[in-house]
């Protein structure tokens, strides 16, 4: 393919935003980490997307938005592409009754298994898909939490579910927060004491917003990508500083006490 037909990740984001306003650079990176897309790389290591890879990405985003499909199911459907990487219509004559499911795909990403390799703490969160939600009942079953504790955490403002009609929907990040809070309570830390950590997190993001917001406001397709890259860096630095400061504050409780 002619080099001029390739697009950078920022240009791809600009092409997708009209149809998918919630798509982000982190989302695209996440899908790559899961083996659903496989953009090529420049000699300097930057991603470059062909037209067929962009169409593949559109297909994934539509399946998530319109059919609420898990990534593994979308991955199986993507295996029905051809060597040019373009997505083909579902085969409704499939005798198995499962549309578009084949065992081998020729797109490079189809040969990958979903990533299970551990990532650094912030990198793992940055690449996690936070667009799929579960309702209250599914959540309580999934994390083995009683209703009373969940109500207490919501009342404290540590987690705020999204309202869909009469239902409360919780994202994967909500679930992660709830599981961490539950572990704190099992040790004996009260939920109301954890509100301090939530306020600190909100204050930290407000501090980052001062730096990020002006970049978001720029009217060019790469601005959002630049802002997200900076946000990732700030969050990671914040985690490093916070963890180190807690270690310093707690060292008097360790065996190797220092004055």
BALOBA-1460 file (C-alpha; in Angstrom, 3 decimals):
// residues 259
<rec num="1" residu="x" x="0.000" y="0.000" z="0.000"/>
<rec num="2" residu="x" x="1.192" y="3.483" z="-0.825"/>
<rec num="3" residu="x" x="2.530" y="5.247" z="2.294"/>
<rec num="4" residu="x" x="0.163" y="8.177" z="1.721"/>
<rec num="5" residu="x" x="-2.830" y="5.893" z="2.354"/>
<rec num="6" residu="x" x="-1.752" y="5.199" z="5.922"/>
<rec num="7" residu="x" x="-3.106" y="7.319" z="8.767"/>
<rec num="8" residu="x" x="-1.729" y="8.080" z="12.209"/>
<rec num="9" residu="x" x="-3.678" y="7.189" z="15.338"/>
<rec num="10" residu="x" x="-4.650" y="10.849" z="15.751"/>
<rec num="11" residu="x" x="-5.990" y="10.996" z="12.197"/>
<rec num="12" residu="x" x="-7.931" y="7.770" z="12.770"/>
<rec num="13" residu="x" x="-9.459" y="9.266" z="15.900"/>
<rec num="14" residu="x" x="-10.549" y="12.311" z="13.876"/>
<rec num="15" residu="x" x="-12.242" y="10.050" z="11.311"/>
<rec num="16" residu="x" x="-14.116" y="8.086" z="13.976"/>
<rec num="17" residu="x" x="-15.336" y="10.832" z="16.296"/>
<rec num="18" residu="x" x="-18.406" y="11.816" z="14.252"/>
<rec num="19" residu="x" x="-19.786" y="8.278" z="14.347"/>
<rec num="20" residu="x" x="-18.334" y="7.294" z="17.736"/>
<rec num="21" residu="x" x="-18.124" y="10.423" z="19.952"/>
<rec num="22" residu="x" x="-16.906" y="8.415" z="22.957"/>
<rec num="23" residu="x" x="-13.955" y="6.763" z="21.237"/>
<rec num="24" residu="x" x="-10.535" y="7.663" z="22.631"/>
<rec num="25" residu="x" x="-6.888" y="6.956" z="21.934"/>
<rec num="26" residu="x" x="-6.834" y="4.734" z="25.009"/>
<rec num="27" residu="x" x="-9.767" y="2.742" z="23.609"/>
<rec num="28" residu="x" x="-7.962" y="2.164" z="20.306"/>
<rec num="29" residu="x" x="-4.803" y="1.114" z="22.138"/>
<rec num="30" residu="x" x="-6.849" y="-1.231" z="24.314"/>
<rec num="31" residu="x" x="-8.350" y="-2.972" z="21.271"/>
<rec num="32" residu="x" x="-4.849" y="-3.367" z="19.857"/>
<rec num="33" residu="x" x="-3.588" y="-4.854" z="23.130"/>
<rec num="34" residu="x" x="-6.384" y="-7.424" z="22.940"/>
<rec num="35" residu="x" x="-5.373" y="-8.530" z="19.443"/>
<rec num="36" residu="x" x="-8.492" y="-7.216" z="17.690"/>
<rec num="37" residu="x" x="-6.578" y="-4.783" z="15.484"/>
<rec num="38" residu="x" x="-2.971" y="-4.784" z="14.384"/>
<rec num="39" residu="x" x="-1.816" y="-1.481" z="12.907"/>
<rec num="40" residu="x" x="1.577" y="-1.430" z="11.267"/>
<rec num="41" residu="x" x="4.444" y="0.614" z="12.700"/>
<rec num="42" residu="x" x="6.730" y="3.221" z="11.240"/>
<rec num="43" residu="x" x="10.519" y="2.782" z="11.674"/>
<rec num="44" residu="x" x="10.193" y="5.144" z="14.652"/>
<rec num="45" residu="x" x="7.554" y="2.932" z="16.265"/>
<rec num="46" residu="x" x="4.469" y="5.058" z="15.567"/>
<rec num="47" residu="x" x="1.232" y="3.280" z="14.631"/>
<rec num="48" residu="x" x="0.025" y="3.613" z="11.040"/>
<rec num="49" residu="x" x="-3.441" y="2.447" z="10.009"/>
<rec num="50" residu="x" x="-4.457" y="1.204" z="6.563"/>
<rec num="51" residu="x" x="-7.983" y="1.779" z="5.241"/>
<rec num="52" residu="x" x="-8.856" y="-1.868" z="5.886"/>
<rec num="53" residu="x" x="-7.638" y="-1.622" z="9.497"/>
<rec num="54" residu="x" x="-9.794" y="1.479" z="10.023"/>
<rec num="55" residu="x" x="-12.837" y="-0.384" z="8.664"/>
<rec num="56" residu="x" x="-12.054" y="-3.252" z="10.996"/>
<rec num="57" residu="x" x="-11.956" y="-0.794" z="13.878"/>
<rec num="58" residu="x" x="-15.320" y="0.690" z="12.831"/>
<rec num="59" residu="x" x="-16.817" y="-2.800" z="12.796"/>
<rec num="60" residu="x" x="-15.601" y="-3.491" z="16.353"/>
<rec num="61" residu="x" x="-16.967" y="-0.202" z="17.675"/>
<rec num="62" residu="x" x="-20.360" y="-0.750" z="16.014"/>
<rec num="63" residu="x" x="-20.653" y="-4.252" z="17.445"/>
<rec num="64" residu="x" x="-19.926" y="-2.941" z="20.932"/>
<rec num="65" residu="x" x="-22.320" y="-0.025" z="20.636"/>
<rec num="66" residu="x" x="-25.234" y="-1.658" z="18.831"/>
<rec num="67" residu="x" x="-25.082" y="-5.299" z="19.918"/>
<rec num="68" residu="x" x="-23.294" y="-4.979" z="23.306"/>
<rec num="69" residu="x" x="-21.087" y="-7.914" z="22.377"/>
<rec num="70" residu="x" x="-18.110" y="-9.031" z="24.479"/>
<rec num="71" residu="x" x="-14.730" y="-8.712" z="22.814"/>
<rec num="72" residu="x" x="-14.308" y="-12.483" z="22.513"/>
<rec num="73" residu="x" x="-17.500" y="-12.730" z="20.445"/>
<rec num="74" residu="x" x="-16.475" y="-9.782" z="18.278"/>
<rec num="75" residu="x" x="-13.081" y="-11.410" z="17.849"/>
<rec num="76" residu="x" x="-14.762" y="-14.605" z="16.585"/>
<rec num="77" residu="x" x="-16.824" y="-12.630" z="14.086"/>
<rec num="78" residu="x" x="-13.743" y="-10.789" z="12.918"/>
<rec num="79" residu="x" x="-12.141" y="-14.112" z="12.069"/>
<rec num="80" residu="x" x="-14.518" y="-14.166" z="9.076"/>
<rec num="81" residu="x" x="-12.472" y="-11.583" z="7.174"/>
<rec num="82" residu="x" x="-10.213" y="-12.181" z="4.177"/>
<rec num="83" residu="x" x="-6.586" y="-11.536" z="3.429"/>
<rec num="84" residu="x" x="-7.249" y="-7.895" z="2.629"/>
<rec num="85" residu="x" x="-8.433" y="-7.325" z="6.209"/>
<rec num="86" residu="x" x="-11.893" y="-6.085" z="5.152"/>
<rec num="87" residu="x" x="-14.918" y="-7.232" z="7.128"/>
<rec num="88" residu="x" x="-17.406" y="-9.334" z="5.166"/>
<rec num="89" residu="x" x="-21.168" y="-9.658" z="5.728"/>
<rec num="90" residu="x" x="-22.313" y="-12.432" z="8.049"/>
<rec num="91" residu="x" x="-22.936" y="-15.799" z="6.464"/>
<rec num="92" residu="x" x="-26.570" y="-16.529" z="7.328"/>
<rec num="93" residu="x" x="-26.340" y="-19.948" z="5.677"/>
<rec num="94" residu="x" x="-23.916" y="-21.239" z="8.266"/>
<rec num="95" residu="x" x="-25.331" y="-24.621" z="9.362"/>
<rec num="96" residu="x" x="-24.127" y="-24.075" z="12.908"/>
<rec num="97" residu="x" x="-26.576" y="-21.201" z="13.264"/>
<rec num="98" residu="x" x="-23.810" y="-18.857" z="14.388"/>
<rec num="99" residu="x" x="-23.361" y="-16.029" z="11.940"/>
<rec num="100" residu="x" x="-19.896" y="-15.271" z="10.667"/>
<rec num="101" residu="x" x="-18.047" y="-17.738" z="12.914"/>
<rec num="102" residu="x" x="-15.103" y="-19.551" z="11.388"/>
<rec num="103" residu="x" x="-12.121" y="-21.199" z="13.000"/>
<rec num="104" residu="x" x="-9.342" y="-19.491" z="11.105"/>
<rec num="105" residu="x" x="-8.969" y="-15.887" z="9.997"/>
<rec num="106" residu="x" x="-6.272" y="-14.468" z="7.804"/>
<rec num="107" residu="x" x="-6.061" y="-11.003" z="9.359"/>
<rec num="108" residu="x" x="-2.843" y="-10.793" z="11.432"/>
<rec num="109" residu="x" x="-4.775" y="-9.949" z="14.594"/>
<rec num="110" residu="x" x="-6.882" y="-13.091" z="14.212"/>
<rec num="111" residu="x" x="-3.828" y="-15.222" z="14.977"/>
<rec num="112" residu="x" x="-3.423" y="-13.585" z="18.392"/>
<rec num="113" residu="x" x="-4.955" y="-14.763" z="21.613"/>
<rec num="114" residu="x" x="-6.586" y="-12.204" z="23.879"/>
<rec num="115" residu="x" x="-3.814" y="-10.697" z="25.949"/>
<rec num="116" residu="x" x="-3.422" y="-12.047" z="29.470"/>
<rec num="117" residu="x" x="0.076" y="-10.733" z="30.139"/>
<rec num="118" residu="x" x="0.339" y="-8.588" z="33.280"/>
<rec num="119" residu="x" x="0.825" y="-4.875" z="32.774"/>
<rec num="120" residu="x" x="2.156" y="-2.149" z="35.006"/>
<rec num="121" residu="x" x="-0.659" y="-0.886" z="37.280"/>
<rec num="122" residu="x" x="-1.522" y="2.298" z="35.402"/>
<rec num="123" residu="x" x="-0.901" y="0.807" z="31.965"/>
<rec num="124" residu="x" x="-3.313" y="-2.022" z="32.750"/>
<rec num="125" residu="x" x="-6.028" y="0.461" z="33.705"/>
<rec num="126" residu="x" x="-5.374" y="2.765" z="30.752"/>
<rec num="127" residu="x" x="-5.837" y="-0.102" z="28.300"/>
<rec num="128" residu="x" x="-8.920" y="-1.583" z="29.991"/>
<rec num="129" residu="x" x="-12.221" y="-1.324" z="28.174"/>
<rec num="130" residu="x" x="-14.614" y="0.741" z="30.304"/>
<rec num="131" residu="x" x="-17.523" y="0.890" z="27.854"/>
<rec num="132" residu="x" x="-19.342" y="-2.322" z="28.836"/>
<rec num="133" residu="x" x="-21.635" y="-2.191" z="31.881"/>
<rec num="134" residu="x" x="-23.560" y="-4.646" z="34.052"/>
<rec num="135" residu="x" x="-26.632" y="-4.038" z="36.177"/>
<rec num="136" residu="x" x="-26.863" y="-4.083" z="39.964"/>
<rec num="137" residu="x" x="-27.911" y="-7.715" z="40.263"/>
<rec num="138" residu="x" x="-25.141" y="-8.973" z="37.975"/>
<rec num="139" residu="x" x="-22.628" y="-6.836" z="39.838"/>
<rec num="140" residu="x" x="-23.539" y="-8.200" z="43.277"/>
<rec num="141" residu="x" x="-23.200" y="-11.761" z="41.994"/>
<rec num="142" residu="x" x="-19.921" y="-11.047" z="40.230"/>
<rec num="143" residu="x" x="-18.108" y="-9.491" z="43.198"/>
<rec num="144" residu="x" x="-19.856" y="-11.291" z="46.083"/>
<rec num="145" residu="x" x="-20.918" y="-8.083" z="47.818"/>
<rec num="146" residu="x" x="-24.017" y="-7.635" z="49.932"/>
<rec num="147" residu="x" x="-26.623" y="-5.004" z="49.058"/>
<rec num="148" residu="x" x="-26.116" y="-3.045" z="52.269"/>
<rec num="149" residu="x" x="-22.415" y="-2.439" z="51.619"/>
<rec num="150" residu="x" x="-23.094" y="-1.444" z="48.008"/>
<rec num="151" residu="x" x="-25.696" y="1.116" z="49.127"/>
<rec num="152" residu="x" x="-23.240" y="2.508" z="51.688"/>
<rec num="153" residu="x" x="-20.500" y="2.931" z="49.063"/>
<rec num="154" residu="x" x="-22.876" y="4.660" z="46.635"/>
<rec num="155" residu="x" x="-24.202" y="6.927" z="49.416"/>
<rec num="156" residu="x" x="-20.614" y="7.913" z="50.238"/>
<rec num="157" residu="x" x="-20.119" y="9.009" z="46.621"/>
<rec num="158" residu="x" x="-17.207" y="6.644" z="46.050"/>
<rec num="159" residu="x" x="-19.026" y="5.030" z="43.110"/>
<rec num="160" residu="x" x="-21.824" y="6.596" z="41.066"/>
<rec num="161" residu="x" x="-23.729" y="4.164" z="38.834"/>
<rec num="162" residu="x" x="-25.113" y="5.278" z="35.492"/>
<rec num="163" residu="x" x="-28.913" y="5.411" z="35.294"/>
<rec num="164" residu="x" x="-30.566" y="3.684" z="32.333"/>
<rec num="165" residu="x" x="-34.309" y="3.975" z="32.856"/>
<rec num="166" residu="x" x="-34.988" y="2.289" z="36.193"/>
<rec num="167" residu="x" x="-31.723" y="0.370" z="36.116"/>
<rec num="168" residu="x" x="-28.378" y="1.186" z="37.683"/>
<rec num="169" residu="x" x="-25.467" y="0.233" z="35.448"/>
<rec num="170" residu="x" x="-21.888" y="-0.246" z="36.644"/>
<rec num="171" residu="x" x="-18.778" y="-0.064" z="34.465"/>
<rec num="172" residu="x" x="-15.716" y="-2.335" z="34.818"/>
<rec num="173" residu="x" x="-13.908" y="0.479" z="36.632"/>
<rec num="174" residu="x" x="-16.846" y="0.841" z="39.050"/>
<rec num="175" residu="x" x="-16.555" y="-2.865" z="39.748"/>
<rec num="176" residu="x" x="-12.823" y="-2.551" z="40.390"/>
<rec num="177" residu="x" x="-13.368" y="0.308" z="42.848"/>
<rec num="178" residu="x" x="-16.055" y="-1.701" z="44.662"/>
<rec num="179" residu="x" x="-13.818" y="-4.744" z="44.989"/>
<rec num="180" residu="x" x="-11.004" y="-2.624" z="46.432"/>
<rec num="181" residu="x" x="-13.376" y="-0.933" z="48.882"/>
<rec num="182" residu="x" x="-14.710" y="-4.314" z="49.969"/>
<rec num="183" residu="x" x="-11.157" y="-5.454" z="50.756"/>
<rec num="184" residu="x" x="-10.617" y="-2.314" z="52.844"/>
<rec num="185" residu="x" x="-13.779" y="-3.059" z="54.838"/>
<rec num="186" residu="x" x="-12.676" y="-6.662" z="55.407"/>
<rec num="187" residu="x" x="-9.524" y="-5.298" z="57.069"/>
<rec num="188" residu="x" x="-11.661" y="-2.985" z="59.202"/>
<rec num="189" residu="x" x="-11.466" y="0.354" z="57.377"/>
<rec num="190" residu="x" x="-14.881" y="2.033" z="57.348"/>
<rec num="191" residu="x" x="-16.377" y="3.221" z="54.074"/>
<rec num="192" residu="x" x="-16.794" y="6.775" z="55.357"/>
<rec num="193" residu="x" x="-13.012" y="6.977" z="55.932"/>
<rec num="194" residu="x" x="-12.405" y="6.072" z="52.293"/>
<rec num="195" residu="x" x="-14.267" y="9.197" z="51.181"/>
<rec num="196" residu="x" x="-10.990" y="11.032" z="51.848"/>
<rec num="197" residu="x" x="-9.305" y="9.045" z="49.072"/>
<rec num="198" residu="x" x="-12.161" y="9.836" z="46.689"/>
<rec num="199" residu="x" x="-11.883" y="13.576" z="47.438"/>
<rec num="200" residu="x" x="-8.125" y="13.415" z="46.891"/>
<rec num="201" residu="x" x="-8.638" y="11.688" z="43.531"/>
<rec num="202" residu="x" x="-11.144" y="14.348" z="42.452"/>
<rec num="203" residu="x" x="-8.749" y="17.115" z="43.500"/>
<rec num="204" residu="x" x="-5.912" y="15.445" z="41.606"/>
<rec num="205" residu="x" x="-7.952" y="15.256" z="38.403"/>
<rec num="206" residu="x" x="-8.975" y="18.912" z="38.804"/>
<rec num="207" residu="x" x="-5.294" y="19.801" z="38.958"/>
<rec num="208" residu="x" x="-4.623" y="17.850" z="35.757"/>
<rec num="209" residu="x" x="-7.635" y="19.433" z="34.060"/>
<rec num="210" residu="x" x="-5.964" y="22.856" z="34.193"/>
<rec num="211" residu="x" x="-3.222" y="21.486" z="31.952"/>
<rec num="212" residu="x" x="-5.338" y="19.154" z="29.774"/>
<rec num="213" residu="x" x="-8.443" y="21.225" z="29.022"/>
<rec num="214" residu="x" x="-6.759" y="23.887" z="26.815"/>
<rec num="215" residu="x" x="-5.367" y="21.092" z="24.604"/>
<rec num="216" residu="x" x="-8.797" y="19.453" z="24.314"/>
<rec num="217" residu="x" x="-10.240" y="22.780" z="23.155"/>
<rec num="218" residu="x" x="-7.943" y="23.036" z="20.144"/>
<rec num="219" residu="x" x="-9.745" y="22.504" z="16.848"/>
<rec num="220" residu="x" x="-7.573" y="19.846" z="15.243"/>
<rec num="221" residu="x" x="-7.938" y="16.046" z="15.052"/>
<rec num="222" residu="x" x="-4.742" y="15.283" z="16.978"/>
<rec num="223" residu="x" x="-5.481" y="17.516" z="19.995"/>
<rec num="224" residu="x" x="-7.549" y="14.893" z="21.801"/>
<rec num="225" residu="x" x="-4.822" y="12.305" z="21.292"/>
<rec num="226" residu="x" x="-2.189" y="14.692" z="22.668"/>
<rec num="227" residu="x" x="-4.362" y="15.487" z="25.683"/>
<rec num="228" residu="x" x="-4.909" y="11.814" z="26.436"/>
<rec num="229" residu="x" x="-1.215" y="11.061" z="26.175"/>
<rec num="230" residu="x" x="-0.485" y="13.841" z="28.639"/>
<rec num="231" residu="x" x="-3.259" y="12.653" z="30.964"/>
<rec num="232" residu="x" x="-1.795" y="9.129" z="30.973"/>
<rec num="233" residu="x" x="1.585" y="10.585" z="31.906"/>
<rec num="234" residu="x" x="0.144" y="12.747" z="34.685"/>
<rec num="235" residu="x" x="-1.840" y="9.863" z="36.174"/>
<rec num="236" residu="x" x="1.216" y="7.636" z="36.186"/>
<rec num="237" residu="x" x="3.362" y="10.321" z="37.814"/>
<rec num="238" residu="x" x="0.623" y="10.955" z="40.369"/>
<rec num="239" residu="x" x="0.512" y="7.253" z="41.264"/>
<rec num="240" residu="x" x="4.273" y="7.109" z="41.637"/>
<rec num="241" residu="x" x="4.403" y="10.194" z="43.841"/>
<rec num="242" residu="x" x="1.420" y="9.147" z="45.972"/>
<rec num="243" residu="x" x="2.801" y="5.642" z="46.524"/>
<rec num="244" residu="x" x="6.219" y="6.978" z="47.480"/>
<rec num="245" residu="x" x="4.785" y="9.578" z="49.857"/>
<rec num="246" residu="x" x="2.701" y="6.921" z="51.613"/>
<rec num="247" residu="x" x="5.804" y="4.745" z="51.966"/>
<rec num="248" residu="x" x="7.693" y="7.668" z="53.493"/>
<rec num="249" residu="x" x="4.848" y="8.439" z="55.894"/>
<rec num="250" residu="x" x="4.535" y="4.781" z="56.918"/>
<rec num="251" residu="x" x="8.203" y="3.984" z="57.415"/>
<rec num="252" residu="x" x="8.031" y="4.613" z="61.165"/>
<rec num="253" residu="x" x="5.834" y="1.497" z="61.407"/>
<rec num="254" residu="x" x="8.373" y="-0.755" z="59.685"/>
<rec num="255" residu="x" x="11.240" y="-2.662" z="61.271"/>
<rec num="256" residu="x" x="13.938" y="-0.549" z="59.650"/>
<rec num="257" residu="x" x="12.819" y="2.690" z="61.288"/>
<rec num="258" residu="x" x="14.598" y="5.865" z="60.318"/>
<rec num="259" residu="x" x="14.617" y="9.142" z="62.237"/>
